[in-house]
């Protein structure tokens, strides 16, 4: 089982050490395991920390979150709800975030990274500010950043790459919505509230977890098939132009 020091835990959850301390002081986050003076956190702490961040982002107060956790710890159905919430909020990627300075980001792209591009990348979630002066960032998906770097290296302007990222992000949001809708539509006929708080909540959580690899494989397979079709179409167009140039 992976264990984290507090700074590593905060980095993995894309928050600050100070926030970890605050959540722990308020009883929202269990204390770490101690080895001498070193506190070691595990995956359960990371999942809880991510859940707290998501709830705060949705407007829940510390007091409300504390009451929810207390209630979930006291009742079976509500404990199942916590399992559902954690399944829904757990990350779908195993990528480890990396920390880069603004200069390192620019070096990776091989081109200046102006403030407007930085702000756009932040809005898209490609960069997460990790310093008060905006000189460093957490990169949640290094592979996504690398893909952008490759496109820029191939001659695609940086602003066009960011436009593409925004467009594909919208497309993927619609795909994700279809998967989740499909999942819920085929669970026993019941109202939304029962899905979230009744006996079916454990089943929903299990189905969400099982859905992950199949959703990924489906998207990968369909994207590869689509890329093959578009590549074939491009080759046909190039062959047609060559025939015209040769007078055929």
C-alpha positions in Angstrom: 0.0 0.0 0.0 1.3 3.4 -1.0 2.1 5.8 1.9 2.7 9.5 1.7 4.3 12.2 3.7 2.1 15.2 4.2 3.7 17.2 1.3 3.4 14.2 -1.0 -0.2 13.7 0.0 -1.1 17.4 -0.6 0.6 17.3 -4.0 -1.3 14.1 -5.0 -4.6 15.7 -4.0 -3.7 19.0 -5.7 -4.0 21.0 -2.5 -1.7 22.5 0.1 -0.1 21.2 3.2 -1.9 23.9 5.1 -5.2 22.6 3.9 -4.3 19.1 5.0 -3.5 20.3 8.5 -6.8 22.3 8.6 -8.9 19.4 7.6 -7.2 17.2 10.1 -7.6 19.7 12.9 -11.3 19.9 12.1 -11.7 16.2 12.3 -12.5 15.7 8.6 -9.3 13.8 7.9 -8.1 10.9 10.1 -4.6 11.3 11.7 -1.7 9.6 9.9 0.2 6.6 11.0 3.3 7.7 13.0 6.8 6.5 12.5 8.7 8.5 15.1 8.1 12.1 14.2 7.0 11.4 10.7 3.3 11.1 9.8 2.5 8.6 7.0 -0.8 8.8 5.1 -2.3 6.1 2.9 -4.6 5.8 -0.1 -7.7 6.0 2.2 -6.4 9.5 3.3 -5.9 10.5 -0.3 -9.4 9.4 -1.3 -10.9 11.2 1.7 -8.9 14.4 0.9 -10.1 14.4 -2.7 -13.6 13.9 -1.5 -13.3 16.9 0.9 -12.0 19.0 -1.9 -14.8 18.1 -4.2 -17.4 18.8 -1.6 -15.9 22.2 -0.8 -15.8 23.0 -4.5 -19.6 22.3 -4.6 -20.2 24.8 -1.8 -20.4 22.5 1.2 -19.1 24.1 4.5 -16.7 22.5 6.9 -19.5 22.0 9.4 -21.8 20.4 6.8 -19.0 18.0 5.6 -18.3 17.1 9.2 -22.0 16.3 9.8 -22.1 14.2 6.6 -19.1 12.2 7.7 -20.5 11.7 11.2 -23.8 10.5 9.7 -22.2 8.2 7.2 -20.2 6.6 10.0 -23.4 5.8 11.9 -25.7 4.3 9.4 -25.3 1.4 6.9 -27.2 3.1 4.1 -25.3 6.4 4.6 -22.0 4.5 4.7 -23.0 3.0 1.4 -23.6 6.5 0.2 -20.0 7.5 1.2 -18.8 4.5 -0.8 -20.7 5.8 -3.8 -19.4 9.3 -3.3 -15.8 8.1 -3.0 -16.2 5.9 -6.1 -17.6 8.9 -8.1 -14.9 11.3 -6.9 -11.9 9.0 -7.1 -9.6 9.8 -10.0 -9.9 7.9 -13.3 -6.3 8.2 -14.1 -3.2 6.6 -12.5 -0.9 9.4 -13.7 1.2 11.1 -11.1 1.1 14.9 -11.3 4.4 16.7 -11.8 5.4 20.1 -10.7 6.9 22.5 -13.3 7.9 26.1 -13.2 6.7 28.5 -15.8 10.1 28.4 -17.5 10.1 24.6 -17.5 6.7 24.6 -19.2 7.9 27.0 -21.9 11.0 24.9 -22.4 8.9 21.8 -22.9 6.9 23.5 -25.6 9.9 25.1 -27.1 8.1 28.4 -27.4 7.2 31.3 -25.1 4.2 30.6 -22.9 2.4 34.1 -22.7 0.1 34.9 -19.8 -3.0 34.5 -21.9 -1.9 30.9 -22.8 -1.1 30.2 -19.2 -4.6 31.4 -18.1 -6.2 29.3 -20.8 -4.3 26.2 -19.8 -5.4 26.8 -16.1 -9.0 27.1 -17.2 -8.7 23.8 -19.1 -7.2 22.1 -16.1 -3.9 21.4 -17.8 -2.0 23.5 -15.3 -2.9 24.1 -11.6 -1.2 27.1 -9.9 1.2 25.9 -7.2 2.8 29.1 -6.0 1.6 32.5 -4.9 3.4 34.4 -7.7 2.3 32.1 -10.4 5.8 30.9 -11.2 5.1 27.1 -10.7 2.3 24.7 -11.5 1.1 21.2 -10.9 0.5 19.3 -14.1 -2.3 16.8 -13.4 -1.8 14.9 -16.7 1.8 14.9 -17.9 0.8 12.8 -20.9 -1.7 15.5 -22.0 1.0 18.2 -21.7 3.4 16.0 -23.7 0.8 15.6 -26.4 0.4 19.4 -26.6 4.2 19.7 -26.8 4.3 17.3 -29.7 1.7 19.2 -31.6 3.6 22.5 -31.1 6.8 20.8 -32.2 5.0 19.6 -35.4 4.2 23.2 -36.3 0.8 23.7 -34.8 0.5 27.1 -33.1 0.1 27.1 -29.3 -3.2 28.9 -29.4 -4.6 26.4 -31.9 -3.4 23.5 -29.6 -5.3 25.0 -26.7 -8.4 25.5 -28.9 -8.1 21.8 -29.8 -7.8 20.8 -26.1 -10.9 22.8 -25.3 -12.9 21.2 -28.1 -11.8 17.7 -27.3 -12.5 18.3 -23.6 -16.1 19.2 -24.5 -16.4 16.1 -26.7 -15.1 13.9 -23.9 -17.5 15.5 -21.5 -20.4 14.4 -23.7 -18.9 10.9 -24.0 -18.6 10.6 -20.2 -22.2 11.8 -19.8 -23.4 9.1 -22.1 -21.6 6.4 -20.1 -22.9 7.6 -16.8 -26.4 8.0 -18.2 -26.2 4.5 -19.6 -25.2 3.2 -16.2 -28.0 4.8 -14.3 -30.7 4.1 -17.0 -30.1 0.4 -16.6 -30.2 0.2 -12.8 -33.5 -0.9 -11.3 -36.3 1.6 -11.8 -36.2 4.0 -8.9 -35.9 7.7 -8.2 -32.6 9.6 -8.1 -32.7 10.0 -4.4 -32.8 6.2 -3.9 -29.9 5.8 -6.2 -27.8 8.0 -4.0 -29.0 7.1 -0.5 -30.8 3.8 -0.6 -29.7 0.1 -0.9 -28.8 0.5 -4.5 -26.0 3.0 -3.7 -23.5 0.2 -3.2 -24.4 -1.4 -6.5 -24.0 2.0 -8.2 -20.6 2.4 -6.7 -19.5 -1.0 -7.9 -20.8 -0.4 -11.4 -19.0 2.9 -11.6 -15.7 1.3 -10.6 -16.2 -1.6 -13.0 -17.1 0.8 -15.8 -13.7 2.6 -15.7 -11.5 0.2 -17.7 -14.3 -0.6 -20.2 -15.0 3.1 -20.8 -11.3 3.7 -21.4 -11.0 0.8 -23.8 -14.1 1.8 -25.7 -12.9 5.3 -26.2 -9.4 4.2 -27.2 -10.7 1.6 -29.7 -13.2 4.0 -31.3 -10.6 6.8 -31.5 -8.1 4.5 -33.2 -10.8 3.4 -35.7 -11.8 7.0 -36.4 -8.1 8.0 -36.8 -7.6 5.1 -39.3 -10.6 6.2 -41.3 -9.4 9.8 -41.4 -5.9 8.8 -42.3 -7.2 6.6 -45.2 -9.3 9.6 -46.4 -6.3 11.8 -46.3 -4.2 9.3 -48.3 -7.0 9.1 -50.9 -7.1 12.9 -51.2 -3.3 13.0 -51.6 -3.4 10.3 -54.2 -6.1 12.2 -56.1 -4.0 15.3 -56.1 -1.0 13.4 -57.3 -3.1 11.9 -60.2 -4.3 15.4 -61.2 -0.7 16.8 -61.1 0.4 14.0 -63.4 -2.5 14.6 -65.8 -4.2 11.2 -65.1 
